[in-house]
């Protein structure tokens, strides 16, 4: 017997508020996010050791939902000429680029802990 999707199973899956499709099928552009101005945020930069003797420049304090972290990461990678990743609210640039990262963030208006 073929089982029809007549039950309520699909009703419980998340659907897009705009097009009504399941979120997995929705192609609506993501809603504009309300980003927090850099001037109201404090970035903490640290150079940390990684396994195998490598170091990474880590930026904390910038929330993923309050910043365009992918754009910021791209800018940092370009400025530092290094690879990097985003891990939640944390940005990481390979190598010791604390000075360059600080300059980029300062130019954008981010504050630093005193
Ligand atoms: Zn949609």
Boltz pocket constraint, residues with backbone or C-beta under 6 A from the ligand:
constraints:
  - pocket:
      binder: B
      contacts: [[A, 16], [A, 17], [A, 18], [A, 19], [A, 20], [A, 21], [A, 26], [A, 27], [A, 28]]
      max_distance: 6.0
